[in-house]
Amino acid sequence: MRIVKICMLFMAVVFCLSATAEAYDRQSTDTVYEYLAKKWVYYDMDGQEIRVSKLSSQWGSSGNTVIVNGTSIDPASVFDKKGRSIINPAKRNRAEPVIIVGKEPGVLRGITDAHNKKRSVTGGGLPDLIWDEDIAAYAQTWANQLQQQNDCKMKHRRGTDKQRKYGENIAWAEGMEMEPERVVGMWYDEIQYYDYNTNSCSGACGHYTQVVWRNSRKVGCGMAKCDHTEVWVCNYDPPGNWRGKKPY
Protein backbone atom coordinates (compact mmCIF):
# COMPACT_ATOMS: atom_id res chain seq x y z
CA MET A 1 0.00 0.00 0.00
CA ARG A 2 1.48 3.33 -1.08
CA ILE A 3 1.38 6.13 1.54
CA VAL A 4 1.27 9.76 0.47
CA LYS A 5 1.56 12.59 3.00
CA ILE A 6 -0.24 15.83 2.17
CA CYS A 7 -1.62 18.90 3.96
CA MET A 8 -5.01 20.22 2.95
CA LEU A 9 -6.39 23.71 3.51
CA PHE A 10 -10.10 23.79 4.18
CA MET A 11 -11.06 27.46 4.45
CA ALA A 12 -8.34 28.65 6.86
CA VAL A 13 -7.22 25.45 8.52
CA VAL A 14 -4.53 23.05 7.39
CA PHE A 15 -4.70 19.42 8.36
CA CYS A 16 -1.88 16.99 7.71
CA LEU A 17 -3.43 13.78 6.43
CA SER A 18 -2.27 10.34 5.41
CA ALA A 19 -3.64 9.20 2.07
CA THR A 20 -3.66 5.60 0.94
CA ALA A 21 -4.63 3.72 -2.17
CA GLU A 22 -7.23 1.69 -0.32
CA ALA A 23 -10.63 1.59 -2.02
CA TYR A 24 -13.89 2.53 -0.34
CA ASP A 25 -17.54 2.04 -1.18
CA ARG A 26 -19.29 4.25 -3.69
CA GLN A 27 -21.38 6.23 -1.19
CA SER A 28 -18.47 7.16 1.06
CA THR A 29 -16.21 8.14 -1.80
CA ASP A 30 -18.89 10.08 -3.64
CA THR A 31 -19.42 12.10 -0.45
CA VAL A 32 -15.73 12.99 -0.32
CA TYR A 33 -15.59 13.69 -4.05
CA GLU A 34 -18.49 16.13 -3.75
CA TYR A 35 -16.71 17.87 -0.86
CA LEU A 36 -13.35 18.11 -2.63
CA ALA A 37 -15.02 19.42 -5.77
CA LYS A 38 -16.02 22.53 -3.81
CA LYS A 39 -12.56 23.11 -2.32
CA TRP A 40 -9.61 23.85 -4.55
CA VAL A 41 -6.87 25.23 -2.27
CA TYR A 42 -4.40 22.82 -0.65
CA TYR A 43 -0.93 22.99 0.90
CA ASP A 44 1.86 20.48 0.61
CA MET A 45 4.14 19.44 3.47
CA ASP A 46 6.39 22.43 2.81
CA GLY A 47 3.48 24.84 3.16
CA GLN A 48 3.47 25.66 -0.55
CA GLU A 49 0.10 26.21 -2.19
CA ILE A 50 -0.97 23.71 -4.83
CA ARG A 51 -4.18 23.49 -6.80
CA VAL A 52 -6.20 20.46 -7.76
CA SER A 53 -5.42 20.16 -11.44
CA LYS A 54 -7.32 16.91 -11.79
CA LEU A 55 -10.07 15.48 -9.62
CA SER A 56 -11.89 12.28 -10.50
CA SER A 57 -13.82 9.41 -8.97
CA GLN A 58 -13.23 5.85 -10.16
CA TRP A 59 -15.32 2.75 -9.62
CA GLY A 60 -13.69 -0.65 -9.87
CA SER A 61 -14.22 -4.21 -8.75
CA SER A 62 -12.48 -3.43 -5.46
CA GLY A 63 -14.60 -0.37 -4.71
CA ASN A 64 -14.68 3.36 -5.37
CA THR A 65 -11.72 5.76 -5.08
CA VAL A 66 -11.10 9.50 -5.27
CA ILE A 67 -8.15 10.56 -7.42
CA VAL A 68 -6.55 13.96 -6.75
CA ASN A 69 -3.80 14.92 -9.20
CA GLY A 70 -3.35 11.24 -10.01
CA THR A 71 -3.11 10.14 -6.36
CA SER A 72 -5.71 7.97 -4.62
CA ILE A 73 -7.07 9.64 -1.51
CA ASP A 74 -8.33 7.73 1.51
CA PRO A 75 -11.88 9.07 2.07
CA ALA A 76 -11.55 8.51 5.82
CA SER A 77 -8.62 10.93 5.93
CA VAL A 78 -10.59 13.95 4.70
CA PHE A 79 -11.67 16.30 7.50
CA ASP A 80 -13.54 19.57 7.64
CA LYS A 81 -12.12 22.70 9.31
CA LYS A 82 -13.39 21.56 12.70
CA GLY A 83 -11.49 18.30 12.45
CA ARG A 84 -14.50 16.10 11.76
CA SER A 85 -14.29 13.24 9.26
CA ILE A 86 -16.40 13.94 6.19
CA ILE A 87 -17.78 10.40 6.01
CA ASN A 88 -17.94 9.84 9.77
CA PRO A 89 -18.41 13.07 11.76
CA ALA A 90 -17.96 11.17 15.02
CA LYS A 91 -14.35 10.52 14.05
CA ARG A 92 -11.91 13.33 14.85
CA ASN A 93 -8.59 14.23 13.32
CA ARG A 94 -5.90 13.79 15.97
CA ALA A 95 -3.50 16.17 14.25
CA GLU A 96 -3.28 19.68 15.64
CA PRO A 97 -4.74 22.12 13.12
CA VAL A 98 -2.39 24.81 11.83
CA ILE A 99 -4.21 28.13 11.64
CA ILE A 100 -3.49 30.07 8.47
CA VAL A 101 -4.19 33.80 8.69
CA GLY A 102 -5.20 33.94 5.05
CA LYS A 103 -4.16 35.57 1.82
CA GLU A 104 -5.69 38.94 2.59
CA PRO A 105 -3.08 41.68 2.13
CA GLY A 106 -1.94 44.19 4.74
CA VAL A 107 -4.61 45.69 6.99
CA LEU A 108 -7.24 43.37 5.50
CA ARG A 109 -5.57 40.32 7.01
CA GLY A 110 -8.05 38.39 9.15
CA ILE A 111 -11.22 39.89 7.72
CA THR A 112 -12.39 36.54 6.32
CA ASP A 113 -11.96 34.92 9.72
CA ALA A 114 -13.79 37.85 11.34
CA HIS A 115 -16.77 37.12 9.10
CA ASN A 116 -16.64 33.40 9.79
CA LYS A 117 -16.52 33.86 13.56
CA LYS A 118 -19.82 35.75 13.36
CA ARG A 119 -21.33 33.22 10.96
CA SER A 120 -20.36 30.32 13.22
CA VAL A 121 -22.59 31.60 16.04
CA THR A 122 -25.55 32.55 13.84
CA GLY A 123 -28.46 30.44 12.69
CA GLY A 124 -27.06 27.25 14.15
CA GLY A 125 -23.74 27.77 12.37
CA LEU A 126 -23.37 28.95 8.78
CA PRO A 127 -20.89 27.82 6.09
CA ASP A 128 -17.58 29.68 6.12
CA LEU A 129 -16.75 32.28 3.50
CA ILE A 130 -13.63 31.88 1.36
CA TRP A 131 -11.38 34.82 0.45
CA ASP A 132 -11.45 35.48 -3.30
CA GLU A 133 -8.76 37.62 -4.92
CA ASP A 134 -10.89 38.59 -7.94
CA ILE A 135 -13.69 39.84 -5.70
CA ALA A 136 -11.09 41.62 -3.54
CA ALA A 137 -9.80 43.45 -6.63
CA TYR A 138 -13.39 44.44 -7.44
CA ALA A 139 -13.86 45.78 -3.89
CA GLN A 140 -10.53 47.63 -3.91
CA THR A 141 -11.43 49.33 -7.20
CA TRP A 142 -14.52 50.82 -5.59
CA ALA A 143 -12.64 51.80 -2.44
CA ASN A 144 -10.10 53.60 -4.62
CA GLN A 145 -12.87 55.40 -6.49
CA LEU A 146 -14.44 56.55 -3.23
CA GLN A 147 -11.01 57.82 -2.17
CA GLN A 148 -10.44 59.75 -5.38
CA GLN A 149 -13.94 61.07 -6.02
CA ASN A 150 -15.84 61.05 -2.73
CA ASP A 151 -13.29 61.92 -0.01
CA CYS A 152 -13.56 58.34 1.30
CA LYS A 153 -17.22 58.84 2.26
CA MET A 154 -19.54 55.88 2.00
CA LYS A 155 -21.42 55.34 -1.22
CA HIS A 156 -22.65 52.08 -2.68
CA ARG A 157 -22.43 51.20 -6.31
CA ARG A 158 -25.73 51.95 -7.96
CA GLY A 159 -28.16 49.06 -7.62
CA THR A 160 -29.00 49.33 -11.31
CA ASP A 161 -25.34 49.40 -12.34
CA LYS A 162 -24.53 46.26 -14.33
CA GLN A 163 -21.08 46.34 -12.75
CA ARG A 164 -22.60 45.66 -9.32
CA LYS A 165 -22.63 41.89 -9.54
CA TYR A 166 -21.87 41.12 -5.87
CA GLY A 167 -23.39 41.83 -2.48
CA GLU A 168 -21.73 44.84 -0.86
CA ASN A 169 -20.99 46.18 2.62
CA ILE A 170 -19.23 49.49 3.28
CA ALA A 171 -17.85 50.98 6.50
CA TRP A 172 -16.42 54.46 7.13
CA ALA A 173 -14.44 55.95 10.01
CA GLU A 174 -13.00 59.36 10.83
CA GLY A 175 -10.13 60.11 13.20
CA MET A 176 -9.35 56.47 13.90
CA GLU A 177 -7.78 53.42 12.34
CA MET A 178 -10.10 50.45 12.12
CA GLU A 179 -9.24 46.78 11.98
CA PRO A 180 -11.06 43.83 10.37
CA GLU A 181 -12.82 42.58 13.52
CA ARG A 182 -14.09 46.07 14.31
CA VAL A 183 -15.36 46.60 10.77
CA VAL A 184 -17.22 43.27 10.63
CA GLY A 185 -18.42 43.83 14.20
CA MET A 186 -20.02 47.13 13.19
CA TRP A 187 -21.94 45.38 10.45
CA TYR A 188 -22.90 42.46 12.64
CA ASP A 189 -24.11 44.73 15.46
CA GLU A 190 -27.08 45.61 13.25
CA ILE A 191 -28.52 42.30 14.49
CA GLN A 192 -30.26 44.40 17.17
CA TYR A 193 -32.47 45.90 14.47
CA TYR A 194 -33.36 42.61 12.76
CA ASP A 195 -36.41 40.49 13.59
CA TYR A 196 -35.95 36.98 12.21
CA ASN A 197 -39.58 35.93 12.71
CA THR A 198 -40.93 38.75 10.56
CA ASN A 199 -37.77 39.09 8.46
CA SER A 200 -37.89 42.84 8.96
CA CYS A 201 -35.69 45.68 10.20
CA SER A 202 -36.52 48.36 12.76
CA GLY A 203 -33.39 50.21 11.66
CA ALA A 204 -30.50 49.62 9.26
CA CYS A 205 -29.74 45.89 9.23
CA GLY A 206 -28.76 45.10 5.64
CA HIS A 207 -25.07 44.92 6.49
CA TYR A 208 -25.79 42.29 9.15
CA THR A 209 -27.97 40.17 6.89
CA GLN A 210 -25.29 40.20 4.19
CA VAL A 211 -22.59 39.09 6.64
CA VAL A 212 -24.75 36.11 7.67
CA TRP A 213 -26.37 35.35 4.30
CA ARG A 214 -26.21 31.55 4.19
CA ASN A 215 -25.82 31.19 0.42
CA SER A 216 -22.90 33.62 0.15
CA ARG A 217 -19.71 31.58 -0.26
CA LYS A 218 -16.93 34.02 -1.21
CA VAL A 219 -15.77 37.39 0.08
CA GLY A 220 -13.26 39.96 -1.07
CA CYS A 221 -12.51 43.34 0.52
CA GLY A 222 -10.65 46.58 -0.09
CA MET A 223 -9.69 49.64 1.97
CA ALA A 224 -8.61 53.19 1.17
CA LYS A 225 -7.53 56.17 3.29
CA CYS A 226 -7.99 59.91 2.97
CA ASP A 227 -6.55 62.60 5.29
CA HIS A 228 -8.34 61.61 8.50
CA THR A 229 -10.79 59.03 7.22
CA GLU A 230 -10.82 55.53 5.80
CA VAL A 231 -13.37 53.48 3.90
CA TRP A 232 -13.74 49.69 3.85
CA VAL A 233 -15.57 47.74 1.16
CA CYS A 234 -16.46 44.04 1.14
CA ASN A 235 -18.21 42.23 -1.69
CA TYR A 236 -19.91 38.85 -1.53
CA ASP A 237 -20.69 36.08 -3.99
CA PRO A 238 -23.40 34.99 -4.43
CA PRO A 239 -24.96 38.27 -3.28
CA GLY A 240 -27.39 38.30 -0.36
CA ASN A 241 -30.32 40.45 0.73
CA TRP A 242 -32.85 39.14 -1.76
CA ARG A 243 -36.24 40.72 -1.16
CA GLY A 244 -38.64 38.47 0.77
CA LYS A 245 -35.99 35.86 1.67
CA LYS A 246 -34.50 35.22 5.11
CA PRO A 247 -30.71 35.28 5.39
CA TYR A 248 -30.56 31.76 6.89
N, C-alpha and C positions, 0 to 999 in steps of 0.2 A: 504494500500500500504506500503510495507516494504522499508525503506530507509537505504542504506548502504553507508558509507562514506569511500572513498579510495583516495590515491594519486597515480598518474601514472607518470612514468618517460618516456618521449618520447625524445630520444637522451639525452640531458643534461638539460631538463627542467621538473620540477615536477609541475603538476597541481592538485589541490584538487578538486575532482568532487563529485557530488551527483548521486548515481546510484539508479534506481528504478526498479520495476518489471513490469513496463508498457510495453506492446507489441508495436512493430512498424512494418511497412510494410516490405515485403521481400527485396525490393531494398535497402532501407535505412540500414537495418540490415546487409545485405550481404556486403555492402560497409564497414561498421564498422568491421565486422568479418574479411574481407580481410586485413584491416589495422592492427588489433590486431594480426593477424597471423604472421605478419612480425616483431612485437615488443614483446619482451619477458621479459623486465626488468620493474618492477614496485616498488613503495614504499608505505608502509602503513602509517597510520597517525603518527606513531612514528618514521618515517624515516627509518625503517628497510626494507631491500631489500627482496622482495618475487618474486617468479617466477610463471608463469602461468603453473600450472600442468595439467589443463584441460581446453580446449577451444572448444566450440561447438556452433552451430547455430540450433535453433529449430523452426519449423513451426507448428502453431496450428490454431484452428478456430478463435482465437482472434488476430492473426498476427504472426510476426516473432520476435524472441528474440535472443540475444547473451548471452551465459552462460560462465562466467569466474570463474573457481574453484567452480562451483556449484551456483554462484550468477548471477542473471539476471542483465545485464548492460543496462542502458538507452542509446541508440545510440546517442541521442542529447547531451549527456554529455561527449563525447569523442572529444578531441581537439588535434590539432597538436602542435608542439613546438612554433609556433607563435601565439597560442591562438585561432586559427580558428576552428570552428566546422567541423568535417569530413563530415557530411551530408549536412551542410549548411554553406559554407565558409563565408557568410555575417554575421553570428552570431559569436560574440566574447565571450571568457571566461572572466568573470568579475574578477575572482580571480587573485591576483598578482602572477606571476610565481616565483618559488624559483629556483635560478640558482645553479646547482650542478656542482662543479668543474670537477668531473669525478673520475674514479677509477685508473687513471694512477699513478704510484708510484713516489715519490720523485721529481727529476728534470724534469721528463716527464709530470708532472701535467699541464694540459691545452693544450697539443699538439693536442688533438682531436678537441678542440674548435678552435685552431689556423687554422687548416685545414678548418673547416666548415665556418669560417669567410671569407676565400678566396673563397670558393666554392659558398657562398651566393651572391657574387658580380660578378660571372662569368657565361656566357652563359644564362643569364636570371634567374639565381638561380639554383643551383644543389642540389640534395639530400644530406643530412648530412651523414657523416661517423659515425660509431659506434665503440668505443674502444673494442677490442677483446683480452682477456688475452692469448689465445692460440697463436695468431699471434704475440703478444708482446713477448712471450717466445721464439718464433722462431727468432724474430728480435734481442733479447738480446743475444741469442746463437751466432749469427754472429758477433755482436759487441764485445762479449767476445773473439771470435776467432781472430778478427782483433787486439785486444789489446794484446793478447798473442803471435801472430805469425807475425804481420805486423806493430808493433809499432803504432797502432791506425790510420794508413794511410788508405785512402779509397780504397776499392776493392769490387766489386760486386761479388756475387756468380756467378759461371759460368752459362751462359745461357743454356748450355746443361745439367747442373746438374739436375738430377731428383728431388733433394731436393729443388730446386728453384721453388716453386709452387705458389708464390705470386709476385705481383709487388713490386719493391724495389727502395727506395730513400736513398741516403747516403750523409751525410754532415761531414765536417772535419774542425777543427779550431786549431790554434796554438797560445799560449800565451794569451788566453782569455777564459772566461767561457760563453758559449752560453745558450740561453733559448729557449723554444719551439717556440715562435712567431718569433724569429730571424731565427731559423732553417727553419721553413716553409716559412718565407719570402724570404730567399735565394733561395729556390726552385721555389717559385712563381715568383720571379723577372725575371726568364728566359722567361716570357711572351714577353719581348722585342724582343726575337729572333724567336718568333713563328708567322707565317702567317696563320690565320684561313682559308682564302679563298683558298689557295693552299695546306693547311695542310702540311707545310714544315717549316724547321728551318734554319735560317741563322747562327746559333751558337748552343750551347748546350741548348736544351729546353725540354728534356725528363723528367726532374724532375718536371717541371711545368705541362706538360700534364698528368703526373700520379697524381699529387695533384688534378687536376680538371677532372679526368676521370669520366664521368657520371655514368658508370655502377659499379664502385668500391663502395662497401657498408661498408666494415670493415677496420679498421686500427689498427696496433699494432706496438710499437716502443721500441727501446732499446738504451742505451748509455753506453760508456765505456771511461775511462780516462787513459792516460799514463802520463809521467813526466810533459810535458808542452802542451800536446795536448788532444783532445777529439774527439770521433767519434760518430755520431748519425745515427741510422738505423731505417727506417720505412718500413713496408711491408703492402701490400694492397690486399684485396680480394673482388671481383674477380680482377685479375691483369689488368692493363691498357696497353697502348702503343702497341696496335695491329697494325701491318703494314697495311697501306692503309685506316685506320679508323680514323675519327676525334674524339677528346676526348669528345665532347658534341654537 
